[in-house]
């Protein structure tokens, strides 16, 4: 195991923007490391409003979709919110095929995602 972070965290107007260092989240080890880092944020008060910036992601696995679903459930339990931004059209098709487009909120860019979360 490594302590290397796979996430890039920034804040904007009280909203945490989470970017990804790698362009793919495919293999079991990488999915595990990313999920561990994401779930480490969920219980903390300063991470209640999250934008997951997928603009650098080109491929992800079905395991990654499971992580996103579980993360949404955990955020719901602590009155948090998570939205997705910058999803490549090819990746969006995966969400649509799996009917997850009705569960997550998608934004074309970070600024519109942040504005939406601030308005809640």
Residue, then its C-alpha position, 0 to 999 in steps of 0.5 A: x500500500x502507498x500513501x500516494x494521493x490520487x485526488x486533487x482537492x481545491x475549494x471554491x466558495x465553500x464547495x470542495x472540488x475533487x479532481x483525479x490525477x490519473x486519466x483512468x480508474x480501472x484496475x481493482x487496486x486503483x479503484x480501492x485507493x481512490x475510494x479509500x481517499x474519497x470515503x475518508x472525506x465523507x464524514x468530515x464537516x468541511x466536505x459536505x458539498x462536493x464536485x467530482x471533476x471528471x474532466x481528466x477521466x477517460x475510462x472507469x470501471x463498473x467498480x468505480x460506478x459502485x463507489x460513486x453510488x455508495x459515496x452518494x448514499x453516505x453523503x445523503x446520510x450526513x446531509x451532504x451533496x455530490x455532483x459530477x462535472x466535466x464528464x466526457x460524452x463517452x463516459x456519460x453514455x455509461x451512466x445513461x446505459x446503466x440508468x445512473x444519469x437519473x441518480x447523479x446530477x451532471x454539469x458541464x463545468x466546475x463553475x456551474x456545479x459550484x453555483x448549483x451547490x451554493x444555491x441549495 
